[in-house]
Amino acid sequence: MYKVRLYNKISPVGTDLLTQHGIEWGEDVENPDAILVRSADLKKIEIPSSVRCIGRAGAGVNNIPIEECSKRGIVVFNTPGANANAVKELVICSLLLSSRLIVDGIQWVKTLKDTDDDILALVEKGKSKFTGPEIEGKTLGVIGLGAIGVMVANAAISLGMEVYGYDPYISIDAAWGLSRNVHRATDLKQMMQKCDYITLHVPVNEETREMLNADLLASAKPGIRILNFSRGELVKIPDLLPLLESGFAASYVTDFPAKELMGLKNVIMIPHLGASTPESEENCALMAATEIINYLEQGTIRNSVNFPTADLAREGKYRVCVIHRNIPNMLSQVSSFMAKRGINIENMLNRSKKEYAYTLVDTNVEPDEKLISEFVAVDGFLYVRAIK
């Protein structure tokens, strides 16, 4: 029986699926084969030596020690697209919030609570202070065309906006789903010059950290409105502050509050509600549980952030799963170990991702523990297991 340790409350649709597959789960299970987590910081704990994979019910994995996991042969999954619709809806809402001064207007109405005057008359007299532009006919720049970025771009097109999309690494699946009416942008600075609105939908890494900085903002169109529902670290706040304070940037709406932005009238900070819907939580839990089950039971890898996608139809009674470094002679050694044992390979799949690789071998002869230990003893092999 496989075991999964939970580090957060997970939607029942996910845990029910684990139960259906005979998997023991809970916050106190010992020697877990897998971890299922949402926001708990795994960087602050010692991950048990028994763990073979980690499922993150969400897209971001900044709470997981990816490098450590990779070195130990622990596959880390996330759930791209599972919360995409929830985030998309909040981004579209925020396009309107950034323009129409809706939040300011609501807060002003609350100040009329104790007045003895005709509230409707006061509202009619004071509403002109909250006039703002419509989004139809305006230009939106979408930086990052993953699952969320594509949905935002398509929704904005349907609302009558002109949309530019920037993503030098767009996947084939994303490209298929993107509206043909979205203009392709190849230069971020040129896109900043054209757009009335910019929305960020990229992960945080060495290339993207503080990508919205003084250099890029210098190309911005006066009155630009910026939305950040991806990660706070994408924006260099000290560089954005002068533009907000001067009014050059009309507004900044973010799901990641920052102390430096407190008190600015043209800043709307939302308490990280992008994926806070019951539908999103269910989608993420179900997707993460499925990834864990497929890996534990079949060795299948889908949506891993540190190892390659690998899906091979079973053609033998047994399957050997080999995680190794992406270096020469690894496959020849796999074949050699099998041949020495008189084990015929019925089918094989090898995939790589940067410095790591994954090999699946199907056979009709049961691999014994000695074979597994021979693999692990060789430098370059990180983790090997056999599945019946």
C-alpha positions as CSV (number, residue, x, y, z in Angstrom):
1,M,0.0,0.0,0.0
2,Y,1.3,3.4,-0.9
3,K,1.2,6.3,1.6
4,V,0.7,10.0,1.0
5,R,1.4,12.6,3.7
6,L,-0.7,15.9,3.5
7,Y,0.8,19.2,4.7
8,N,-2.4,21.2,4.0
9,K,-6.1,20.6,4.0
10,I,-6.9,19.1,0.5
11,S,-10.2,19.1,-1.2
12,P,-12.1,15.8,-0.7
13,V,-12.2,15.1,-4.4
14,G,-8.4,14.6,-4.2
15,T,-8.3,12.5,-1.1
16,D,-11.3,10.5,-2.2
17,L,-9.4,9.5,-5.3
18,L,-6.4,8.4,-3.2
19,T,-8.8,6.2,-1.1
20,Q,-10.2,4.7,-4.3
21,H,-6.7,3.6,-5.3
22,G,-6.1,2.0,-1.8
23,I,-3.7,4.7,-0.8
24,E,-3.3,5.6,2.8
25,W,-3.2,9.4,3.4
26,G,-3.2,11.8,6.2
27,E,-1.0,14.4,8.0
28,D,0.6,11.9,10.3
29,V,1.4,8.9,8.0
30,E,4.9,7.6,8.6
31,N,7.4,6.8,5.8
32,P,5.2,8.4,3.0
33,D,5.8,7.5,-0.6
34,A,4.5,10.9,-1.6
35,I,3.6,14.4,-0.3
36,L,0.5,16.3,-1.3
37,V,0.8,20.0,-0.5
38,R,-0.7,23.4,-1.2
39,S,1.0,26.4,0.5
40,A,3.0,24.7,3.3
41,D,6.7,25.6,3.1
42,L,8.5,22.3,2.5
43,K,11.9,24.2,2.5
44,K,11.6,24.4,6.3
45,I,11.1,20.7,6.9
46,E,13.2,17.6,6.4
47,I,11.6,15.6,3.6
48,P,11.5,11.9,4.6
49,S,13.9,9.6,2.7
50,S,10.9,7.4,1.7
51,V,9.4,10.2,-0.5
52,R,9.3,9.5,-4.2
53,C,7.3,12.4,-5.4
54,I,5.6,15.6,-4.3
55,G,2.3,16.9,-5.7
56,R,1.7,20.6,-5.4
57,A,-2.0,21.5,-5.7
58,G,-1.3,24.8,-7.5
59,A,1.0,26.2,-10.2
60,G,3.7,27.9,-8.1
61,V,6.4,25.7,-6.5
62,N,8.4,28.3,-4.6
63,N,7.6,26.5,-1.4
64,I,9.3,23.4,-2.5
65,P,13.1,22.8,-2.5
66,I,13.3,21.8,-6.2
67,E,17.1,21.5,-6.4
68,E,17.3,19.2,-3.4
69,C,14.4,17.1,-4.7
70,S,16.1,16.8,-8.1
71,K,19.3,15.6,-6.6
72,R,17.5,13.0,-4.6
73,G,15.4,11.8,-7.6
74,I,12.1,13.1,-6.1
75,V,9.7,14.1,-8.9
76,V,7.9,17.4,-8.2
77,F,4.5,17.9,-9.8
78,N,2.4,21.0,-10.1
79,T,-1.1,21.6,-11.6
80,P,-0.8,24.1,-14.5
81,G,-4.1,25.2,-15.7
82,A,-6.2,23.8,-12.8
83,N,-6.8,27.2,-11.4
84,A,-6.5,29.1,-14.7
85,N,-10.1,30.1,-15.0
86,A,-10.3,31.4,-11.4
87,V,-7.3,33.6,-12.0
88,K,-8.6,34.7,-15.4
89,E,-11.9,35.9,-13.9
90,L,-10.1,37.9,-11.2
91,V,-7.8,39.5,-13.8
92,I,-10.8,40.5,-16.0
93,C,-12.5,41.9,-12.9
94,S,-9.3,43.8,-12.1
95,L,-9.1,45.4,-15.6
96,L,-12.4,47.1,-14.7
97,L,-11.3,47.9,-11.1
98,S,-8.1,49.6,-12.5
99,S,-10.2,51.8,-14.8
100,R,-13.5,52.7,-13.3
101,L,-12.5,53.7,-9.7
102,I,-15.1,51.2,-8.5
103,V,-13.2,50.5,-5.2
104,D,-12.9,54.2,-4.4
105,G,-16.6,54.7,-5.1
106,I,-17.6,51.9,-2.9
107,Q,-15.5,53.1,0.0
108,W,-16.9,56.7,-0.5
109,V,-20.5,55.4,-0.3
110,K,-19.7,53.7,3.0
111,T,-18.8,57.2,4.5
112,L,-22.4,58.2,3.9
113,K,-23.7,55.8,6.5
114,D,-24.5,58.3,9.2
115,T,-25.8,61.2,7.0
116,D,-29.3,62.5,7.4
117,D,-29.3,63.8,3.9
118,D,-30.9,62.1,0.9
119,I,-28.2,59.5,0.0
120,L,-29.3,59.2,-3.6
121,A,-29.0,62.9,-4.1
122,L,-25.5,62.8,-2.5
123,V,-24.5,60.0,-4.8
124,E,-25.7,61.8,-7.9
125,K,-23.8,64.8,-6.9
126,G,-20.6,63.0,-5.9
127,K,-20.3,60.2,-8.5
128,S,-18.4,62.4,-11.0
129,K,-15.3,61.9,-8.8
130,F,-15.2,58.3,-9.8
131,T,-15.3,58.5,-13.6
132,G,-13.1,56.1,-15.4
133,P,-12.5,54.8,-18.9
134,E,-14.1,51.8,-20.5
135,I,-11.8,48.9,-21.5
136,E,-13.5,48.3,-24.9
137,G,-11.2,49.6,-27.7
138,K,-8.2,49.8,-25.4
139,T,-5.0,47.9,-25.8
140,L,-3.9,45.1,-23.5
141,G,-0.4,43.5,-23.4
142,V,-0.3,40.0,-22.0
143,I,3.2,38.9,-20.9
144,G,3.3,35.1,-20.6
145,L,1.0,32.9,-22.7
146,G,0.6,29.9,-20.5
147,A,-2.8,28.5,-19.4
148,I,-3.8,31.7,-17.7
149,G,-2.3,34.2,-20.1
150,V,-4.1,32.5,-23.1
151,M,-7.4,32.6,-21.3
152,V,-7.0,36.3,-20.3
153,A,-6.0,37.2,-23.8
154,N,-9.0,35.4,-25.4
155,A,-11.4,36.9,-22.8
156,A,-10.1,40.4,-23.5
157,I,-10.6,39.9,-27.2
158,S,-14.2,39.0,-26.6
159,L,-14.6,42.2,-24.5
160,G,-13.5,44.3,-27.5
161,M,-9.9,45.0,-26.5
162,E,-6.9,44.9,-28.9
163,V,-4.5,42.4,-27.4
164,Y,-0.8,41.8,-27.8
165,G,0.8,38.7,-26.4
166,Y,4.5,38.2,-25.6
167,D,6.0,34.8,-24.9
168,P,9.1,33.6,-26.6
169,Y,8.6,30.1,-25.0
170,I,4.9,29.6,-25.9
171,S,4.0,25.9,-26.0
172,I,2.3,24.2,-28.9
173,D,-0.8,23.5,-26.8
174,A,-1.0,27.2,-25.7
175,A,-0.6,28.4,-29.3
176,W,-3.5,26.2,-30.4
177,G,-5.7,27.7,-27.8
178,L,-4.8,31.3,-28.5
179,S,-7.2,33.5,-30.5
180,R,-6.0,34.3,-34.0
181,N,-6.9,37.9,-33.2
182,V,-4.1,38.3,-30.6
183,H,-1.1,40.1,-32.1
184,R,2.3,38.6,-31.6
185,A,4.7,40.9,-29.8
186,T,8.5,40.2,-30.1
187,D,9.8,43.1,-28.2
188,L,8.6,44.0,-24.7
189,K,9.6,47.6,-24.9
190,Q,7.6,48.2,-28.1
191,M,4.6,46.4,-26.5
192,M,4.9,48.7,-23.4
193,Q,4.7,51.7,-25.7
194,K,1.5,50.5,-27.4
195,C,-0.5,49.2,-24.5
196,D,-2.9,50.9,-22.1
197,Y,-2.9,47.9,-19.9
198,I,-0.2,45.3,-19.1
199,T,-0.9,42.0,-17.3
200,L,1.9,39.6,-16.1
201,H,1.5,35.8,-16.3
202,V,5.0,34.3,-16.1
203,P,6.7,32.3,-13.3
204,V,9.5,33.7,-11.2
205,N,12.9,32.6,-12.2
206,E,16.4,34.2,-12.8
207,E,15.2,35.6,-16.1
208,T,11.9,37.1,-14.9
209,R,12.6,38.3,-11.4
210,E,12.0,42.1,-11.3
211,M,11.5,42.0,-15.0
212,L,9.2,45.0,-14.7
213,N,11.9,47.5,-13.7
214,A,13.0,51.0,-14.5
215,D,14.5,50.0,-17.8
216,L,11.2,48.4,-19.1
217,L,9.0,51.0,-17.4
218,A,10.8,53.8,-19.2
219,S,9.1,52.6,-22.4
220,A,5.6,52.6,-20.9
221,K,2.8,54.5,-22.3
222,P,1.6,57.4,-20.1
223,G,-1.4,56.4,-18.1
224,I,-0.5,52.7,-18.2
225,R,-2.4,50.4,-15.9
226,I,-0.5,47.3,-14.7
227,L,-1.9,44.1,-13.3
228,N,0.2,41.4,-11.5
229,F,-1.6,38.2,-10.6
230,S,1.5,36.0,-11.1
231,R,4.1,36.7,-8.5
232,G,5.0,39.9,-6.5
233,E,8.7,39.4,-7.3
234,L,8.2,40.1,-11.0
235,V,7.9,43.8,-10.3
236,K,10.7,46.0,-8.9
237,I,8.5,48.0,-6.5
238,P,11.1,50.9,-5.9
239,D,11.2,51.5,-9.7
240,L,7.4,51.4,-10.0
241,L,6.7,53.7,-7.0
242,P,7.7,57.0,-8.7
243,L,5.5,56.4,-11.7
244,L,2.5,55.7,-9.4
245,E,3.2,58.7,-7.2
246,S,3.5,61.0,-10.1
247,G,0.4,59.6,-11.8
248,F,2.4,58.5,-14.9
249,A,1.2,55.0,-14.1
250,A,-2.6,55.3,-13.7
251,S,-2.9,52.2,-11.5
252,Y,-1.4,49.0,-10.2
253,V,-3.5,46.1,-9.3
254,T,-1.9,43.1,-7.6
255,D,-2.7,39.9,-5.8
256,F,0.5,40.2,-3.8
257,P,0.3,43.1,-1.3
258,A,3.5,45.0,-0.5
259,K,4.1,47.3,2.5
260,E,5.8,49.9,0.2
261,L,2.5,50.3,-1.7
262,M,0.3,50.9,1.3
263,G,-1.6,54.2,1.2
264,L,-1.3,54.9,-2.5
265,K,-4.7,55.8,-4.0
266,N,-4.0,54.3,-7.4
267,V,-2.9,50.9,-6.0
268,I,-5.4,48.1,-5.4
269,M,-4.0,45.2,-3.4
270,I,-6.0,42.0,-3.3
271,P,-5.2,39.3,-0.6
272,H,-4.0,36.6,-3.0
273,L,-7.5,35.5,-4.1
274,G,-6.6,34.4,-7.6
275,A,-7.2,30.7,-7.0
276,S,-9.6,31.1,-4.0
277,T,-12.6,29.4,-5.5
278,P,-14.1,26.0,-4.6
279,E,-13.8,25.0,-8.2
280,S,-10.2,25.8,-8.4
281,E,-9.3,24.0,-5.2
282,E,-11.1,20.9,-6.4
283,N,-9.4,21.0,-9.8
284,C,-6.0,21.4,-8.2
285,A,-6.5,18.6,-5.7
286,L,-7.8,16.2,-8.3
287,M,-5.0,16.9,-10.7
288,A,-2.3,16.6,-8.1
289,A,-3.7,13.4,-6.7
290,T,-3.9,12.0,-10.2
291,E,-0.3,12.8,-11.0
292,I,0.8,11.2,-7.8
293,I,-1.2,8.0,-8.4
294,N,0.0,7.7,-12.0
295,Y,3.6,8.0,-10.9
296,L,3.4,5.6,-8.0
297,E,1.4,3.0,-9.9
298,Q,2.7,3.3,-13.4
299,G,5.8,5.4,-13.3
300,T,4.1,8.0,-15.5
301,I,5.3,11.6,-15.3
302,R,3.1,14.5,-16.4
303,N,3.4,18.1,-15.3
304,S,6.7,17.8,-13.5
305,V,8.8,20.9,-12.9
306,N,12.1,19.0,-12.5
307,F,11.8,15.9,-14.6
308,P,10.7,15.2,-18.2
309,T,7.2,14.1,-19.3
310,A,7.2,10.3,-19.7
311,D,4.2,8.1,-20.6
312,L,4.7,4.6,-21.9
313,A,2.0,2.0,-22.5
314,R,2.7,-1.2,-20.4
315,E,4.2,-4.1,-22.4
316,G,5.5,-6.2,-19.6
317,K,4.5,-7.6,-16.2
318,Y,7.1,-5.5,-14.5
319,R,8.4,-1.9,-15.0
320,V,11.7,-0.5,-13.9
321,C,11.7,3.2,-13.3
322,V,15.2,4.8,-13.5
323,I,15.9,8.5,-12.6
324,H,19.4,9.5,-13.5
325,R,21.5,12.4,-14.6
326,N,21.5,13.3,-18.3
327,I,25.0,12.2,-19.0
328,P,26.5,9.8,-21.6
329,N,26.4,6.0,-21.2
330,M,23.4,5.9,-18.8
331,L,21.2,4.0,-21.3
332,S,23.9,1.5,-22.2
333,Q,24.4,0.8,-18.5
334,V,20.7,0.2,-18.1
335,S,20.7,-2.3,-20.9
336,S,23.9,-3.9,-19.6
337,F,22.5,-4.5,-16.1
338,M,19.4,-6.1,-17.6
339,A,21.5,-8.3,-20.0
340,K,23.7,-9.6,-17.2
341,R,20.6,-10.8,-15.4
342,G,19.2,-12.4,-18.5
343,I,16.3,-9.9,-18.5
344,N,14.8,-9.1,-21.9
345,I,13.6,-5.6,-22.5
346,E,10.1,-5.6,-23.9
347,N,9.9,-1.9,-24.2
348,M,11.8,1.2,-23.2
349,L,11.4,5.0,-23.1
350,N,14.0,7.6,-22.3
351,R,13.3,11.3,-21.8
352,S,15.5,14.1,-20.6
353,K,15.0,17.6,-19.1
354,K,18.1,19.8,-18.8
355,E,20.5,17.9,-16.5
356,Y,18.2,15.1,-15.5
357,A,16.7,12.1,-17.3
358,Y,14.1,9.4,-16.8
359,T,14.0,5.9,-18.3
360,L,11.2,3.4,-18.2
361,V,11.9,-0.3,-18.9
362,D,9.2,-2.9,-19.3
363,T,10.1,-6.6,-18.9
364,N,8.4,-9.9,-18.1
365,V,11.1,-11.0,-15.6
366,E,10.8,-9.7,-12.1
367,P,13.8,-7.5,-11.2
368,D,15.2,-8.4,-7.8
369,E,16.6,-6.2,-5.1
370,K,20.2,-7.0,-6.1
371,L,19.6,-5.5,-9.6
372,I,18.1,-2.4,-8.1
373,S,21.1,-2.0,-5.7
374,E,23.5,-2.4,-8.6
375,F,21.9,0.5,-10.4
376,V,21.9,2.8,-7.4
377,A,25.6,2.0,-6.6
378,V,26.7,3.6,-9.9
379,D,27.4,7.3,-10.0
380,G,24.7,9.1,-12.0
381,F,21.8,6.9,-11.0
382,L,19.6,8.8,-8.5
383,Y,16.7,6.5,-7.8
384,V,15.5,3.2,-9.2
385,R,12.4,1.2,-8.4
386,A,10.4,-1.7,-9.8
387,I,6.6,-1.7,-10.3
388,K,4.5,-4.9,-10.7
